[in-house]
């Protein structure tokens, strides 16, 4: 028999309308249940986990101690939420784990994931390597290696590959051994590094020595007079900066003279651009420096007065050298760009010397202000510019004579009738490829060749080293600067995982990664 035909339970509700039962159903659905309570708690935990990874990544990228998460960030967030949304809302911060150990664990996990993804990419794609070593505090020798490669999105990327300690010496054989150990450990095909070893392992290896700072090596070859002037400047700066009392008195004198700057910059042979910045600041404070030295070193003060024009000239010349240096630095610099910068500067030196001989000082703003040039001064400065050009041509001989085919920059307008027959046919196909022309106009020559590398492999073989090879060790030098910042007073131990995330150029999708970790754990 049908149970609904003769209801025995809640028979008193038998005559109720349908709306009554619909109301009961709605009330039941909104009631809290154990399952719903746990579901809400789980959602908060998911969001808290994501926040934990996001904040840990920020801590690593800023190079801060891990303990800052629980001692500063979390209390600050709690205070902000309580002030803006009310005290009850601040309880949501309880689901965000940011203890020192937790932050350290999160950073290690993300860095390991980044390295694993990078290695997987390198196993299946061509790449070039940039390495350098440096000694950090406590005489510890550190070896850094970067790679440049084409990622799955068809973009040229640069990432840190590894950091290793050199236990004994820093010879090429020791460096090669460290690189070989890492590549064997990670099962990465061995590629170019130290030429004397790798050329026997990788035939056709191309090795490049850093071009950044070569012009500063050139600039060391100053004439006797200019070299003496540089020594006077360095002695003056050291005399003021090395003595705390002198430094304070000089600072006070700058204030009284209403100078724009109140500090001299120290010159160091190691740091980038230091000599140019030191000379520029010294020239701007020249009168104040000379006046200050009259009381503590009259002889040096008198010598500097006679070298005022030299100081102005050197400040202008080293400004131009610094401009070249800056252009040679930065991400994604390749041989085509580097050659353009160097050849342009060498050509400008002829113009500068010619204009200097005619006392046209538009390119020398500091020297132009002085307007006291004698024939002897012009001869010294012109000779230095000519010598600078000759030395630049010697130092950069390899880069100046690097052959760059015209079709690399624009394969659609270049004349390739005289090229090797193996290139003529694919270049002809490319010239009439309408889709390729659209790519070239939209992306430029670098991205264009990356996208066309599989379609025109013969042409890519000729182009790839010009686009991928590192012309300088800028990335490694920047990385070593980051290492020095990490090894601050509050952090006396270098963690490679922190370092990897701090200098990471690509983005980490923390949200999806955190949810993946949560699902695996559950």
C-alpha positions in Angstrom: 0.0 0.0 0.0 1.1 3.6 -0.7 2.5 5.1 2.5 1.5 8.6 1.3 -2.1 7.6 1.0 -2.5 7.0 4.7 0.1 9.2 6.5 0.7 8.1 10.1 3.5 10.6 11.0 2.6 14.3 11.5 -0.9 13.6 10.5 -1.9 17.0 11.9 0.1 18.6 9.0 -1.8 16.7 6.3 -4.1 19.6 5.4 -1.3 22.2 5.3 -0.8 24.0 1.9 2.3 23.3 -0.3 3.8 26.7 0.6 4.1 25.5 4.3 6.3 22.6 3.3 8.3 24.8 1.0 9.0 27.2 3.9 10.2 24.2 6.0 12.5 23.1 3.3 14.0 26.6 2.9 14.6 26.8 6.7 16.3 23.4 6.7 18.6 24.4 3.8 19.9 27.5 5.6 20.6 25.8 8.9 24.2 25.3 9.9 25.5 21.7 9.7 28.7 20.1 10.7 29.6 19.7 7.1 29.0 23.3 6.3 30.9 24.5 9.3 34.0 22.4 8.3 33.6 23.6 4.7 33.8 27.3 5.7 36.8 26.6 7.9 38.4 24.7 5.0 37.8 27.7 2.7 39.5 30.1 5.2 42.4 27.7 5.5 42.8 27.6 1.7 42.9 31.4 1.5 45.2 31.5 4.5 47.6 29.1 2.8 47.6 31.2 -0.4 48.3 34.3 1.7 51.2 32.5 3.4 52.8 31.7 0.1 52.2 35.2 -1.3 53.7 36.9 1.7 56.7 34.5 1.9 57.4 35.3 -1.8 57.4 39.0 -1.0 59.8 38.4 1.9 62.2 36.5 -0.3 62.0 39.1 -3.1 62.7 41.9 -0.7 65.6 40.0 0.9 64.2 40.3 4.4 64.7 38.0 7.4 62.1 35.3 7.6 61.1 36.2 11.1 59.6 39.5 9.9 56.5 37.6 8.9 55.4 36.9 12.5 57.1 39.9 14.1 55.9 42.7 11.8 53.8 41.8 8.8 51.1 39.7 10.6 50.7 42.1 13.6 50.5 45.0 11.1 47.8 43.2 9.0 45.8 42.4 12.1 45.9 46.0 13.2 44.9 47.3 9.8 42.0 44.9 9.5 40.8 45.6 13.1 40.9 49.4 12.4 39.3 49.3 9.0 36.7 46.5 9.4 36.3 46.1 13.2 37.9 44.0 15.9 35.9 40.8 15.0 37.3 40.8 11.4 40.9 40.6 12.7 40.4 36.9 13.6 40.8 36.0 9.9 44.6 36.6 10.3 44.7 33.5 12.6 44.4 31.3 9.5 47.6 32.8 7.9 50.7 30.8 9.0 53.7 33.1 8.9 56.1 31.8 11.6 59.8 31.9 10.9 60.0 28.2 10.1 56.8 28.3 7.9 58.1 31.2 5.8 61.4 29.4 5.4 59.6 26.2 4.3 57.4 28.1 1.8 60.4 29.8 0.2 62.3 26.5 -0.1 59.2 24.9 -1.7 58.7 27.6 -4.3 62.5 27.9 -5.1 62.7 24.1 -5.6 59.7 24.3 -7.9 61.2 27.1 -9.9 64.5 25.3 -10.3 62.8 22.0 -11.3 60.7 23.8 -14.0 63.9 25.5 -15.3 65.8 22.3 -15.5 62.9 20.6 -17.3 63.0 23.4 -19.8 66.8 23.3 -20.3 66.7 19.5 -20.9 64.6 20.1 -24.1 65.9 23.5 -25.5 69.1 25.2 -26.5 70.5 27.7 -24.1 73.6 29.7 -23.3 75.4 30.2 -20.0 77.0 33.1 -18.2 79.2 32.4 -15.2 81.4 34.4 -12.9 83.0 34.0 -9.5 83.6 36.4 -6.7 84.8 36.4 -3.1 82.3 37.4 -0.5 82.9 38.0 3.2 85.0 35.5 5.2 87.0 34.9 1.9 84.3 32.5 0.6 84.5 32.0 -3.2 81.1 31.9 -4.8 80.3 30.7 -8.4 77.1 32.0 -10.0 75.7 30.7 -13.3 72.8 32.2 -15.4 71.2 30.8 -18.5 69.4 32.4 -21.4 66.9 30.3 -23.2 63.7 30.3 -25.1 60.7 29.3 -23.0 57.5 27.5 -23.9 55.8 30.9 -24.7 58.5 31.5 -27.3 60.2 34.3 -25.3 63.9 34.8 -24.6 64.3 34.4 -20.8 67.2 34.8 -18.4 67.2 33.0 -15.1 69.7 31.9 -12.3 70.8 28.3 -12.8 72.8 27.7 -9.7 75.1 29.1 -7.0 78.0 27.0 -5.7 80.8 27.4 -3.3 84.4 26.9 -4.6 86.1 25.1 -1.8 89.7 25.6 -2.9 90.8 27.7 -5.8 89.0 29.6 -8.6 90.8 28.3 -11.6 89.1 27.4 -14.8 89.4 23.7 -14.0 87.7 24.1 -10.6 84.9 26.1 -12.2 84.4 23.5 -15.0 84.3 20.7 -12.4 81.5 22.5 -10.5 79.5 23.1 -13.6 80.0 19.5 -14.8 78.9 18.1 -11.4 75.7 20.2 -11.5 74.8 19.2 -15.0 75.4 15.5 -14.3 73.4 15.7 -11.2 70.4 17.3 -13.0 70.9 15.4 -16.3 71.2 18.6 -18.3 73.2 18.3 -21.6 76.6 20.0 -21.1 77.0 23.3 -23.0 79.4 26.2 -23.4 81.5 27.6 -20.5 85.3 27.6 -20.0 86.7 27.2 -23.5 89.8 25.2 -22.7 87.7 22.4 -21.4 84.3 22.6 -23.1 85.6 22.9 -26.7 86.7 19.3 -26.4 83.2 18.3 -25.1 81.1 20.6 -27.3 82.5 21.0 -30.8 81.8 24.4 -32.3 81.7 26.1 -28.9 81.6 29.9 -28.9 83.0 31.6 -25.8 82.7 35.3 -25.0 84.5 37.5 -22.5 82.6 40.2 -20.8 82.4 43.6 -22.7 81.1 45.6 -19.8 83.8 47.7 -18.1 86.3 47.2 -21.0 86.1 50.9 -21.7 87.0 51.6 -18.0 90.1 49.5 -18.5 90.8 51.7 -21.6 90.3 54.9 -19.5 93.1 53.9 -17.1 95.6 54.8 -19.9 95.6 58.5 -19.0 98.4 60.9 -20.0 100.9 61.9 -17.3 99.1 65.2 -16.5 95.6 63.7 -16.4 96.8 60.7 -14.4 98.3 63.1 -11.9 95.1 65.1 -11.7 93.2 61.9 -10.9 95.6 61.1 -8.1 95.0 64.6 -6.6 91.3 64.1 -6.7 91.4 60.7 -5.0 93.8 62.0 -2.4 91.5 65.0 -1.6 88.4 62.7 -1.4 90.2 60.2 0.9 91.6 63.0 3.1 88.0 64.3 3.7 86.1 61.0 3.8 88.6 58.9 5.9 88.5 61.3 8.8 85.2 61.6 10.6 86.0 65.1 11.9 87.0 66.4 8.5 83.9 64.9 7.0 81.6 66.7 9.5 83.4 70.0 9.0 83.2 69.6 5.2 79.5 68.8 5.5 79.0 72.0 7.6 80.9 74.1 5.0 78.7 72.8 2.2 75.6 73.8 4.2 77.1 77.3 4.7 77.9 77.6 1.0 74.3 76.4 0.1 75.7 73.6 -2.1 73.3 71.2 -3.8 75.3 68.3 -2.4 76.9 67.9 1.1 78.9 64.7 0.6 81.7 63.6 -1.6 81.5 60.2 -3.2 84.3 57.7 -2.7 85.9 56.2 -5.8 86.4 52.5 -5.9 88.0 50.4 -8.7 85.5 47.6 -8.2 82.0 49.2 -8.2 80.4 50.1 -11.5 80.4 53.8 -12.6 82.1 54.9 -9.3 84.9 57.0 -10.9 82.5 58.9 -13.1 80.1 59.7 -10.2 83.0 60.6 -8.0 84.4 63.0 -10.6 81.0 64.6 -11.3 80.3 65.3 -7.6 83.9 66.5 -7.0 83.6 69.0 -9.9 80.3 70.3 -8.5 81.8 70.9 -5.1 85.2 72.0 -6.4 85.3 75.4 -4.9 84.2 74.1 -1.5 86.7 71.3 -1.6 89.6 73.7 -2.4 88.6 76.1 0.3 88.3 73.3 2.9 91.7 71.8 2.0 93.4 75.2 2.5 93.3 74.6 6.3 94.3 70.9 6.4 96.5 70.5 3.4 97.5 73.7 1.7 99.8 72.0 -0.8 97.0 69.7 -2.1 94.7 72.7 -2.3 97.1 74.6 -4.4 97.7 71.7 -6.7 94.0 71.2 -7.3 93.5 74.9 -8.2 95.9 74.4 -11.1 94.0 71.3 -12.3 90.5 72.8 -12.4 90.2 72.3 -16.1 91.4 68.7 -15.9 88.7 68.0 -13.3 86.0 69.4 -15.5 87.3 67.5 -18.6 87.6 64.2 -16.7 84.1 64.6 -15.3 82.6 65.1 -18.8 84.6 62.2 -20.3 83.8 59.7 -17.6 80.1 60.7 -17.8 80.2 59.6 -21.4 81.9 56.4 -20.5 79.3 55.8 -17.8 76.5 56.3 -20.4 78.1 53.6 -22.6 78.4 51.3 -19.6 74.8 51.7 -18.7 73.7 50.9 -22.3 75.7 47.7 -22.1 73.9 46.6 -19.0 70.4 45.4 -18.5 68.4 42.4 -19.4 68.3 40.9 -22.9 71.3 42.8 -24.2 72.7 40.9 -27.2 75.7 41.2 -29.6 73.8 43.2 -32.1 72.9 45.9 -29.5 76.3 45.8 -27.9 78.1 46.3 -31.2 75.9 49.2 -32.1 76.7 50.9 -28.7 80.5 50.4 -29.0 80.8 51.4 -32.7 78.7 54.5 -32.1 80.8 55.6 -29.2 84.1 55.1 -31.1 82.8 57.1 -34.0 81.7 59.9 -31.5 85.3 60.1 -30.2 86.4 61.4 -33.6 83.7 64.1 -33.4 84.6 65.0 -29.9 88.3 65.4 -30.7 87.5 67.5 -33.8 85.2 69.8 -31.9 87.6 70.1 -29.0 90.3 71.3 -31.4 88.0 74.1 -32.5 87.0 74.9 -28.9 83.4 73.8 -29.6 82.5 72.5 -26.1 78.8 71.7 -26.5 79.5 68.0 -25.7 81.6 69.0 -22.6 79.2 71.0 -20.4 81.5 71.2 -17.4 84.5 72.3 -19.4 82.4 74.8 -21.3 81.5 76.6 -18.1 85.2 77.2 -17.3 86.1 79.0 -20.6 89.8 79.4 -19.7 91.3 76.9 -22.1 94.8 77.5 -23.4 96.4 75.8 -26.4 98.3 73.5 -24.1 95.0 72.3 -22.5 93.4 71.6 -25.8 96.4 69.6 -27.0 96.3 67.4 -23.8 92.5 66.8 -24.1 92.6 66.1 -27.9 95.5 63.7 -27.5 93.6 61.9 -24.8 90.5 61.5 -26.9 92.5 60.2 -29.8 94.3 57.7 -27.6 91.0 56.7 -26.0 89.7 55.8 -29.5 92.8 53.8 -30.4 92.6 51.9 -27.1 88.9 51.2 -27.6 89.5 49.9 -31.1 92.1 47.5 -29.6 90.0 46.4 -26.7 86.8 45.9 -28.7 88.5 44.5 -31.8 86.5 41.2 -31.6 83.1 43.0 -31.2 83.9 45.7 -33.9 84.8 43.0 -36.4 81.9 40.7 -35.5 80.1 40.1 -38.8 76.4 40.8 -38.6 74.5 39.8 -41.8 72.1 42.5 -42.9 69.4 40.0 -43.4 69.4 39.2 -39.7 68.0 42.7 -38.9 65.6 42.7 -41.9 65.4 39.6 -44.1 62.7 41.2 -46.3 64.8 44.1 -47.8 68.4 42.6 -47.7 70.2 41.5 -50.8 71.2 37.9 -50.5 72.5 37.2 -54.0 76.1 36.9 -52.7 75.2 34.7 -49.8 76.0 31.0 -49.4 73.6 28.9 -51.6 72.3 27.1 -48.5 70.9 30.4 -47.2 69.5 31.7 -50.5 66.6 29.4 -50.8 65.2 29.7 -47.3 65.7 33.5 -47.4 63.7 33.6 -50.7 60.9 31.6 -49.1 60.9 33.9 -46.1 60.9 37.0 -48.2 57.6 36.0 -49.8 56.1 34.6 -46.6 53.2 37.0 -45.8 52.6 35.6 -42.4 56.3 36.0 -41.5 56.2 39.6 -42.7 53.3 40.3 -40.4 55.2 38.7 -37.4 58.3 40.9 -38.2 56.2 44.1 -38.3 54.4 43.2 -35.1 57.2 41.8 -32.9 60.6 43.1 -34.1 63.6 41.1 -35.2 64.3 39.3 -31.9 60.9 37.9 -31.3 60.5 37.3 -35.0 63.4 34.9 -35.3 62.4 33.1 -32.2 58.9 32.5 -33.7 60.4 31.5 -37.0 63.1 29.2 -35.7 61.2 25.9 -36.4 59.9 27.1 -39.7 63.3 28.2 -41.0 65.9 26.1 -39.0 68.8 26.7 -41.4 68.4 30.5 -40.9 68.0 30.1 -37.1 71.3 28.2 -36.9 73.0 31.4 -38.3 71.1 33.8 -36.0 70.8 32.1 -32.7 74.2 32.9 -31.2 73.8 36.6 -32.1 70.6 36.7 -30.2 71.2 34.3 -27.3 74.8 34.6 -26.4 75.6 36.9 -23.4 77.9 39.7 -24.4 78.6 40.6 -20.7 78.4 39.2 -17.2 76.0 41.9 -16.0 73.5 39.4 -14.6 76.1 37.7 -12.5 77.5 40.9 -11.2 74.0 42.1 -10.3 73.4 38.7 -8.6 76.6 39.1 -6.6 75.4 42.5 -5.4 72.1 40.9 -4.3 74.2 38.3 -2.3 76.0 41.1 -0.5 72.6 42.7 0.5 71.3 39.4 1.7 74.4 38.9 3.9 73.5 41.9 6.1 73.9 42.3 9.8 70.5 40.8 10.4 71.2 37.8 8.1 74.6 36.1 8.4 73.8 33.0 6.2 73.2 32.9 2.5 70.2 30.7 1.5 70.2 29.9 -2.2 66.4 29.6 -2.1 65.9 33.2 -0.9 68.4 34.4 -3.5 66.7 32.5 -6.3 63.3 34.0 -5.6 64.8 37.5 -5.0 66.3 37.8 -8.5 63.6 35.7 -10.3 62.6 37.3 -13.6 59.6 35.2 -14.3 56.3 35.2 -12.3 55.2 32.5 -9.9 51.4 31.7 -9.9 51.3 31.3 -6.1 47.6 30.8 -5.9 47.5 27.6 -8.1 50.7 26.4 -6.5 49.4 26.8 -3.0 46.1 25.0 -3.8 48.1 22.2 -5.4 50.1 21.8 -2.2 46.9 21.9 -0.1 45.3 19.1 -2.2 48.3 16.9 -2.1 48.6 17.3 1.7 44.9 16.5 2.2 
